[in-house]
Amino acid sequence: MFYDLILCRSLTYAQRTANALGRVGIWTRIVRTPRSISPSGCGYSVRVPRGSLPAAIKMLEQVGLPVKAAYFANGLGGYEEVEL
């Protein structure tokens, strides 16, 4: 499955992000941020379907939830950063 990740600074922000996106009909799932993109091994991300990231970022900006960083799963087990 191809998906995008929105990195959040805490579990609370991940929950707020997921709730805000869910209210506008974007499917989400809160996951631990993969070690390959978070060297400290801690943090949470919100997974969204591939293609919904631009709309998700725009909506989050409108409600005042900052996006720390965003990545997409490249299908080979890795992640590539998306320019915001």
N, CA, C and O atoms as CSV, one atom per row, in Angstrom:
chain,resi,resn,atom,element,x,y,z
A,1,MET,N,N,0.837,-1.176,0.000
A,1,MET,CA,C,0.000,0.000,0.000
A,1,MET,C,C,0.884,1.242,0.000
A,1,MET,O,O,1.862,1.319,0.744
A,2,PHE,N,N,0.539,2.191,-0.822
A,2,PHE,CA,C,1.287,3.436,-0.870
A,2,PHE,C,C,0.564,4.478,-0.026
A,2,PHE,O,O,-0.657,4.621,-0.095
A,3,TYR,N,N,1.330,5.188,0.758
A,3,TYR,CA,C,0.751,6.170,1.662
A,3,TYR,C,C,1.755,7.267,1.932
A,3,TYR,O,O,2.934,7.145,1.600
A,4,ASP,N,N,1.277,8.339,2.538
A,4,ASP,CA,C,2.116,9.459,2.947
A,4,ASP,C,C,2.085,9.540,4.459
A,4,ASP,O,O,1.123,9.110,5.096
A,5,LEU,N,N,3.144,10.094,5.028
A,5,LEU,CA,C,3.233,10.277,6.481
A,5,LEU,C,C,3.359,11.757,6.801
A,5,LEU,O,O,4.136,12.476,6.174
A,6,ILE,N,N,2.592,12.201,7.777
A,6,ILE,CA,C,2.726,13.554,8.299
A,6,ILE,C,C,3.344,13.407,9.683
A,6,ILE,O,O,2.724,12.846,10.586
A,7,LEU,N,N,4.564,13.910,9.851
A,7,LEU,CA,C,5.234,13.801,11.140
A,7,LEU,C,C,4.684,14.836,12.109
A,7,LEU,O,O,4.452,15.989,11.746
A,8,CYS,N,N,4.481,14.404,13.341
A,8,CYS,CA,C,3.953,15.282,14.385
A,8,CYS,C,C,4.939,15.311,15.548
A,8,CYS,O,O,5.718,14.378,15.744
A,9,ARG,N,N,4.890,16.393,16.310
A,9,ARG,CA,C,5.874,16.541,17.383
A,9,ARG,C,C,5.528,15.761,18.635
A,9,ARG,O,O,6.380,15.586,19.506
A,10,SER,N,N,4.296,15.290,18.744
A,10,SER,CA,C,3.905,14.514,19.917
A,10,SER,C,C,2.676,13.675,19.588
A,10,SER,O,O,2.044,13.855,18.547
A,11,LEU,N,N,2.353,12.763,20.486
A,11,LEU,CA,C,1.152,11.953,20.311
A,11,LEU,C,C,-0.098,12.833,20.322
A,11,LEU,O,O,-1.044,12.589,19.573
A,12,THR,N,N,-0.093,13.850,21.171
A,12,THR,CA,C,-1.248,14.754,21.240
A,12,THR,C,C,-1.472,15.444,19.898
A,12,THR,O,O,-2.606,15.529,19.427
A,13,TYR,N,N,-0.407,15.931,19.284
A,13,TYR,CA,C,-0.556,16.586,17.985
A,13,TYR,C,C,-0.947,15.587,16.901
A,13,TYR,O,O,-1.681,15.937,15.976
A,14,ALA,N,N,-0.477,14.375,17.000
A,14,ALA,CA,C,-0.885,13.345,16.043
A,14,ALA,C,C,-2.384,13.079,16.169
A,14,ALA,O,O,-3.073,12.922,15.162
A,15,GLN,N,N,-2.883,13.027,17.386
A,15,GLN,CA,C,-4.307,12.803,17.609
A,15,GLN,C,C,-5.132,13.976,17.087
A,15,GLN,O,O,-6.173,13.775,16.461
A,16,ARG,N,N,-4.677,15.182,17.339
A,16,ARG,CA,C,-5.381,16.362,16.838
A,16,ARG,C,C,-5.383,16.393,15.314
A,16,ARG,O,O,-6.392,16.719,14.689
A,17,THR,N,N,-4.237,16.048,14.724
A,17,THR,CA,C,-4.122,16.016,13.265
A,17,THR,C,C,-5.064,14.984,12.674
A,17,THR,O,O,-5.785,15.274,11.719
A,18,ALA,N,N,-5.065,13.784,13.233
A,18,ALA,CA,C,-5.927,12.716,12.732
A,18,ALA,C,C,-7.404,13.097,12.863
A,18,ALA,O,O,-8.191,12.848,11.950
A,19,ASN,N,N,-7.780,13.696,13.987
A,19,ASN,CA,C,-9.172,14.109,14.192
A,19,ASN,C,C,-9.582,15.184,13.191
A,19,ASN,O,O,-10.672,15.123,12.623
A,20,ALA,N,N,-8.711,16.166,12.974
A,20,ALA,CA,C,-9.032,17.248,12.041
A,20,ALA,C,C,-9.191,16.716,10.620
A,20,ALA,O,O,-10.104,17.122,9.901
A,21,LEU,N,N,-8.311,15.816,10.218
A,21,LEU,CA,C,-8.398,15.255,8.870
A,21,LEU,C,C,-9.616,14.352,8.725
A,21,LEU,O,O,-10.255,14.331,7.673
A,22,GLY,N,N,-9.937,13.616,9.764
A,22,GLY,CA,C,-11.109,12.749,9.730
A,22,GLY,C,C,-12.400,13.534,9.565
A,22,GLY,O,O,-13.340,13.065,8.922
A,23,ARG,N,N,-12.448,14.735,10.148
A,23,ARG,CA,C,-13.656,15.563,10.031
A,23,ARG,C,C,-13.921,16.021,8.602
A,23,ARG,O,O,-15.060,16.332,8.253
A,24,VAL,N,N,-12.873,16.064,7.766
A,24,VAL,CA,C,-13.075,16.469,6.370
A,24,VAL,C,C,-13.037,15.265,5.426
A,24,VAL,O,O,-12.972,15.420,4.207
A,25,GLY,N,N,-13.078,14.063,6.008
A,25,GLY,CA,C,-13.198,12.861,5.189
A,25,GLY,C,C,-11.906,12.233,4.711
A,25,GLY,O,O,-11.927,11.400,3.805
A,26,ILE,N,N,-10.778,12.614,5.300
A,26,ILE,CA,C,-9.499,11.997,4.927
A,26,ILE,C,C,-9.205,10.876,5.919
A,26,ILE,O,O,-9.120,11.109,7.124
A,27,TRP,N,N,-9.050,9.661,5.404
A,27,TRP,CA,C,-8.752,8.493,6.226
A,27,TRP,C,C,-7.373,8.680,6.852
A,27,TRP,O,O,-6.443,9.124,6.179
A,28,THR,N,N,-7.233,8.345,8.131
A,28,THR,CA,C,-5.945,8.477,8.821
A,28,THR,C,C,-5.698,7.282,9.720
A,28,THR,O,O,-6.601,6.517,10.060
A,29,ARG,N,N,-4.434,7.158,10.089
A,29,ARG,CA,C,-4.031,6.165,11.087
A,29,ARG,C,C,-2.795,6.720,11.792
A,29,ARG,O,O,-1.847,7.151,11.136
A,30,ILE,N,N,-2.802,6.711,13.099
A,30,ILE,CA,C,-1.643,7.168,13.869
A,30,ILE,C,C,-0.672,6.002,13.998
A,30,ILE,O,O,-1.057,4.900,14.389
A,31,VAL,N,N,0.597,6.257,13.664
A,31,VAL,CA,C,1.639,5.234,13.721
A,31,VAL,C,C,2.890,5.825,14.364
A,31,VAL,O,O,3.070,7.042,14.393
A,32,ARG,N,N,3.740,4.957,14.872
A,32,ARG,CA,C,5.056,5.410,15.348
A,32,ARG,C,C,5.866,5.829,14.135
A,32,ARG,O,O,5.805,5.182,13.090
A,33,THR,N,N,6.619,6.900,14.268
A,33,THR,CA,C,7.459,7.351,13.166
A,33,THR,C,C,8.578,6.338,12.956
A,33,THR,O,O,9.266,5.973,13.909
A,34,PRO,N,N,8.768,5.878,11.720
A,34,PRO,CA,C,9.829,4.897,11.452
A,34,PRO,C,C,11.215,5.429,11.837
A,34,PRO,O,O,11.501,6.614,11.668
A,35,ARG,N,N,12.058,4.554,12.346
A,35,ARG,CA,C,13.412,4.939,12.763
A,35,ARG,C,C,14.225,5.538,11.622
A,35,ARG,O,O,15.087,6.387,11.850
A,36,SER,N,N,13.956,5.102,10.410
A,36,SER,CA,C,14.741,5.588,9.271
A,36,SER,C,C,14.526,7.074,9.008
A,36,SER,O,O,15.358,7.704,8.355
A,37,ILE,N,N,13.427,7.649,9.500
A,37,ILE,CA,C,13.205,9.083,9.316
A,37,ILE,C,C,13.176,9.844,10.633
A,37,ILE,O,O,13.036,11.067,10.638
A,38,SER,N,N,13.304,9.142,11.738
A,38,SER,CA,C,13.398,9.763,13.053
A,38,SER,C,C,14.554,9.112,13.802
A,38,SER,O,O,14.363,8.109,14.490
A,39,PRO,N,N,15.754,9.679,13.671
A,39,PRO,CA,C,16.940,9.055,14.260
A,39,PRO,C,C,16.829,8.741,15.744
A,39,PRO,O,O,17.430,7.775,16.214
A,40,SER,N,N,16.073,9.535,16.488
A,40,SER,CA,C,15.944,9.276,17.922
A,40,SER,C,C,15.008,8.104,18.201
A,40,SER,O,O,14.961,7.588,19.318
A,41,GLY,N,N,14.264,7.688,17.173
A,41,GLY,CA,C,13.376,6.545,17.333
A,41,GLY,C,C,12.086,6.855,18.062
A,41,GLY,O,O,11.328,5.948,18.406
A,42,CYS,N,N,11.832,8.132,18.298
A,42,CYS,CA,C,10.590,8.461,18.977
A,42,CYS,C,C,9.782,9.410,18.113
A,42,CYS,O,O,10.311,10.032,17.192
A,43,GLY,N,N,8.539,9.513,18.409
A,43,GLY,CA,C,7.667,10.397,17.663
A,43,GLY,C,C,6.517,9.636,17.043
A,43,GLY,O,O,6.530,8.408,16.948
A,44,TYR,N,N,5.531,10.392,16.628
A,44,TYR,CA,C,4.349,9.812,16.016
A,44,TYR,C,C,4.062,10.505,14.697
A,44,TYR,O,O,4.375,11.680,14.504
A,45,SER,N,N,3.465,9.753,13.806
A,45,SER,CA,C,3.086,10.263,12.506
A,45,SER,C,C,1.647,9.896,12.221
A,45,SER,O,O,1.084,8.989,12.835
A,46,VAL,N,N,1.061,10.613,11.282
A,46,VAL,CA,C,-0.283,10.306,10.824
A,46,VAL,C,C,-0.158,9.822,9.384
A,46,VAL,O,O,0.370,10.519,8.518
A,47,ARG,N,N,-0.651,8.624,9.156
A,47,ARG,CA,C,-0.605,8.033,7.817
A,47,ARG,C,C,-1.874,8.441,7.070
A,47,ARG,O,O,-2.983,8.323,7.592
A,48,VAL,N,N,-1.691,8.925,5.835
A,48,VAL,CA,C,-2.818,9.301,4.977
A,48,VAL,C,C,-2.640,8.624,3.625
A,48,VAL,O,O,-1.513,8.310,3.241
A,49,PRO,N,N,-3.734,8.393,2.892
A,49,PRO,CA,C,-3.622,7.748,1.585
A,49,PRO,C,C,-2.801,8.594,0.611
A,49,PRO,O,O,-2.835,9.824,0.659
A,50,ARG,N,N,-2.071,7.922,-0.267
A,50,ARG,CA,C,-1.280,8.613,-1.282
A,50,ARG,C,C,-2.201,9.513,-2.100
A,50,ARG,O,O,-3.289,9.101,-2.502
A,51,GLY,N,N,-1.761,10.725,-2.338
A,51,GLY,CA,C,-2.531,11.677,-3.121
A,51,GLY,C,C,-3.333,12.660,-2.297
A,51,GLY,O,O,-3.772,13.688,-2.814
A,52,SER,N,N,-3.532,12.365,-1.029
A,52,SER,CA,C,-4.330,13.275,-0.202
A,52,SER,C,C,-3.468,14.249,0.593
A,52,SER,O,O,-3.997,15.091,1.319
A,53,LEU,N,N,-2.155,14.144,0.465
A,53,LEU,CA,C,-1.253,14.975,1.270
A,53,LEU,C,C,-1.417,16.474,0.997
A,53,LEU,O,O,-1.495,17.236,1.960
A,54,PRO,N,N,-1.473,16.943,-0.251
A,54,PRO,CA,C,-1.632,18.397,-0.457
A,54,PRO,C,C,-2.893,18.955,0.204
A,54,PRO,O,O,-2.842,20.006,0.843
A,55,ALA,N,N,-4.007,18.271,0.057
A,55,ALA,CA,C,-5.256,18.732,0.678
A,55,ALA,C,C,-5.147,18.676,2.198
A,55,ALA,O,O,-5.655,19.559,2.888
A,56,ALA,N,N,-4.491,17.648,2.722
A,56,ALA,CA,C,-4.337,17.504,4.164
A,56,ALA,C,C,-3.490,18.640,4.739
A,56,ALA,O,O,-3.846,19.223,5.763
A,57,ILE,N,N,-2.386,18.951,4.093
A,57,ILE,CA,C,-1.503,20.019,4.580
A,57,ILE,C,C,-2.230,21.358,4.543
A,57,ILE,O,O,-2.146,22.141,5.489
A,58,LYS,N,N,-2.939,21.619,3.454
A,58,LYS,CA,C,-3.675,22.879,3.329
A,58,LYS,C,C,-4.715,23.007,4.438
A,58,LYS,O,O,-4.838,24.067,5.052
A,59,MET,N,N,-5.454,21.950,4.695
A,59,MET,CA,C,-6.480,21.979,5.722
A,59,MET,C,C,-5.868,22.161,7.108
A,59,MET,O,O,-6.402,22.903,7.933
A,60,LEU,N,N,-4.743,21.481,7.365
A,60,LEU,CA,C,-4.099,21.604,8.677
A,60,LEU,C,C,-3.584,23.018,8.910
A,60,LEU,O,O,-3.645,23.523,10.031
A,61,GLU,N,N,-3.076,23.659,7.862
A,61,GLU,CA,C,-2.636,25.052,7.992
A,61,GLU,C,C,-3.810,25.959,8.346
A,61,GLU,O,O,-3.670,26.886,9.144
A,62,GLN,N,N,-4.969,25.683,7.745
A,62,GLN,CA,C,-6.150,26.510,7.995
A,62,GLN,C,C,-6.626,26.413,9.438
A,62,GLN,O,O,-7.156,27.385,9.976
A,63,VAL,N,N,-6.449,25.263,10.071
A,63,VAL,CA,C,-6.907,25.104,11.454
A,63,VAL,C,C,-5.788,25.327,12.477
A,63,VAL,O,O,-6.001,25.151,13.677
A,64,GLY,N,N,-4.605,25.711,12.008
A,64,GLY,CA,C,-3.522,26.059,12.913
A,64,GLY,C,C,-2.726,24.898,13.477
A,64,GLY,O,O,-2.123,25.023,14.543
A,65,LEU,N,N,-2.712,23.763,12.777
A,65,LEU,CA,C,-1.896,22.620,13.208
A,65,LEU,C,C,-0.664,22.544,12.310
A,65,LEU,O,O,-0.782,22.212,11.131
A,66,PRO,N,N,0.511,22.845,12.848
A,66,PRO,CA,C,1.718,22.862,12.022
A,66,PRO,C,C,2.139,21.471,11.567
A,66,PRO,O,O,2.003,20.493,12.303
A,67,VAL,N,N,2.648,21.399,10.354
A,67,VAL,CA,C,3.183,20.142,9.818
A,67,VAL,C,C,4.699,20.213,9.942
A,67,VAL,O,O,5.337,21.060,9.316
A,68,LYS,N,N,5.270,19.336,10.740
A,68,LYS,CA,C,6.710,19.299,10.996
A,68,LYS,C,C,7.466,18.872,9.744
A,68,LYS,O,O,8.441,19.507,9.344
A,69,ALA,N,N,7.002,17.794,9.139
A,69,ALA,CA,C,7.597,17.261,7.913
A,69,ALA,C,C,6.634,16.240,7.337
A,69,ALA,O,O,5.723,15.771,8.020
A,70,ALA,N,N,6.845,15.901,6.075
A,70,ALA,CA,C,6.000,14.900,5.427
A,70,ALA,C,C,6.875,14.006,4.553
A,70,ALA,O,O,7.850,14.458,3.953
A,71,TYR,N,N,6.508,12.742,4.497
A,71,TYR,CA,C,7.253,11.749,3.719
A,71,TYR,C,C,6.262,10.872,2.968
A,71,TYR,O,O,5.099,10.755,3.352
A,72,PHE,N,N,6.747,10.252,1.880
A,72,PHE,CA,C,5.923,9.233,1.237
A,72,PHE,C,C,6.695,7.933,1.205
A,72,PHE,O,O,7.916,7.915,1.050
A,73,ALA,N,N,5.954,6.841,1.355
A,73,ALA,CA,C,6.557,5.506,1.292
A,73,ALA,C,C,6.830,5.208,-0.173
A,73,ALA,O,O,5.932,5.304,-1.009
A,74,ASN,N,N,8.073,4.846,-0.485
A,74,ASN,CA,C,8.432,4.650,-1.881
A,74,ASN,C,C,8.136,3.245,-2.390
A,74,ASN,O,O,8.432,2.942,-3.546
A,75,GLY,N,N,7.573,2.398,-1.577
A,75,GLY,CA,C,7.221,1.053,-2.015
A,75,GLY,C,C,8.369,0.054,-1.937
A,75,GLY,O,O,8.178,-1.134,-2.199
A,76,LEU,N,N,9.549,0.525,-1.583
A,76,LEU,CA,C,10.727,-0.344,-1.467
A,76,LEU,C,C,11.191,-0.451,-0.023
A,76,LEU,O,O,12.322,-0.856,0.245
A,77,GLY,N,N,10.324,-0.089,0.896
A,77,GLY,CA,C,10.661,-0.142,2.304
A,77,GLY,C,C,11.304,1.127,2.826
A,77,GLY,O,O,11.696,1.190,3.992
A,78,GLY,N,N,11.416,2.133,1.983
A,78,GLY,CA,C,12.021,3.392,2.392
A,78,GLY,C,C,11.042,4.535,2.307
A,78,GLY,O,O,9.886,4.362,1.921
A,79,TYR,N,N,11.523,5.706,2.673
A,79,TYR,CA,C,10.690,6.916,2.681
A,79,TYR,C,C,11.463,8.054,2.042
A,79,TYR,O,O,12.687,8.135,2.150
A,80,GLU,N,N,10.732,8.925,1.377
A,80,GLU,CA,C,11.333,10.105,0.756
A,80,GLU,C,C,10.595,11.333,1.251
A,80,GLU,O,O,9.365,11.366,1.296
A,81,GLU,N,N,11.381,12.358,1.628
A,81,GLU,CA,C,10.768,13.572,2.173
A,81,GLU,C,C,10.074,14.375,1.073
A,81,GLU,O,O,10.549,14.471,-0.059
A,82,VAL,N,N,8.944,14.940,1.447
A,82,VAL,CA,C,8.159,15.769,0.546
A,82,VAL,C,C,8.420,17.216,0.934
A,82,VAL,O,O,8.361,17.565,2.113
A,83,GLU,N,N,8.710,18.064,-0.061
A,83,GLU,CA,C,8.908,19.479,0.242
A,83,GLU,C,C,7.564,20.116,0.576
A,83,GLU,O,O,6.568,19.913,-0.119
A,84,LEU,N,N,7.565,20.885,1.650
A,84,LEU,CA,C,6.308,21.512,2.085
A,84,LEU,C,C,6.150,22.873,1.462
A,84,LEU,O,O,5.155,23.554,1.708
